Amino acid sequence: MARERSRILTRLARRVLGLPPVLLDRLIGAPPITVDGRVLSRPVQALITLGERSGVRVGGQDVATRRRDMRRASAVGMPLRQGVHVSDRRIPGPGGDLTVRVYRRLGGLQQAPAIVFYHGGGWVVGDLDTHDGSCRLLADVSGCVVVSVDYRLAPEHPFPAAVDDAIASYRWVQEHHRELAVLPGRVGVMGDSAGGNLAAVVAQRCRDDEHPPVAQVLVYPATDAHFRSESHDLFADGFFLTRSDMEWFRGHYLPEIATWDSPAASPLLAGDLSGLAPAVIVTAGFDPLRDEGAAYASRLEDAGVPCEYRCYDDLVHGFFGMGVLPEGMAVASEVCAAAGRLMFRA
């Protein structure tokens, strides 16, 4: 019943946001938003306008409420791709068993590279279900086996619990490549937002493993816990992810200020990035995390690490899960295709 309701709401949202430009302009009732030389996508602006008029906002100070709101939003935001086999399993973790969800394209290669995926949500919200649609799309478009990790969340498990789980799950996939039908030694890491942070940290921490990650795909990653970039000021409010949101997440995940300088919390601050896996890094033009993602790409390039960087100038944080936008599935598919090319090229 709940899934059918989500499908109906998804179809309704896609119809509204896909209205002809003249009707969309009437719905918005305001000129295009321009910041820092970039023009916000009109469907995204319509989505923001609808949220403001309805008085609905995903947020608040209560952790349980935020988790519930994110699950509801993700159920509407991302259609579920068919033709993908999905199964859950339990694996050992440093703080107890972890659940991972394995995705494989039906009719795909008998042995394929694997992408270990870490979901976003500020290390506090988000789970396997909130990113199920994105991981299905990733498996189908990339042709890779996708292993999504249900790492421990703050505030119940603050830093470094998520990092420990991320590393352990990556190493487990490497060690169990036969039972997963994964090409030996062909495992990469990927994540969005807080998950992009974890993927970057795993790439750094497992650099000297016998089988280090062969690729890293970071989608609007959080790379500096200090929030010092210009984009944090430019987009402090009004574009879904706000500065107060980021401070709320940080307060739960990194309650001790002394941890903010640790490369395991702020991968941008690591001293040596040489020898890391080739990367794809994508950001959004209207995102507080835009500049720190770009800065991390620059540091990788300066260290001699092959890095493909792209910024979707007219989009906002969270676009990887916004399949309801007219361009949403196309952009998300483009990111997934880039991940697949990097993995098969590795």
C-alpha angles and dihedrals in degrees: 000000000000092000092051090049090052091051091052092049091047092053091047093050092049091051093050095045091045094058117131112275094254092055093042089053090053091049092051095042093196137085121264116285114244122188129166092352093306127113117217117236109261094226088052089049089050090051090052091047093051090050092051093048094048092049089228117140129170101228145061131143098278114097095207091051093050092050091050092047093051092051090051094047093048092050089059098034102058126043114219114250113225126214094059126114111224129189136165125218140170123242132181116267135183092257099034135299118335128206118231127184117216121207126191129173111243110247091016129136117308087230120025139163115272131229116203104210127204116195125227129235106122093281085283108069132028130070142181092294097050090058099034093106093049093048092049089053091046093053093046098046100036097043089223131124106253121209111191115199126217094207122183116277134220143269087039089044112021127187128344096025094084091048092050091050092046092053094043093050092048091052091046091056090050092050095045099044093126097058090043091049090235124151107257113256092005101112126130135179131234139170145153126238107325086009089054087054090053093046091052091048092049090050089054099041095045095043092109097042118120085251109028121186111285094207142010125206114191119189112199089326126198103233106160122045092198095073092216101144125109092243090063088062097039094052101030091131142010103040104085098261109064135186090250089054091053092048090050092052092045091050091058099039100035105026092156110074090206089069094060092083094053113109086224087066099028108029090181088070095057112123100221124033098167118125095024123140119278110269146213112199123184129183139176124243094227098046131110087222095054099100098044090052090051091046091054091051089052092050091051091051091048088053091054096255113142105244132177110201127187133169121203094216100196099045137085138227111291098034091132087072098038101096089149090074114094089241094030100098092041092053094044090048090051090055091048091049090051089051091051094049091051093049095048091044093052 
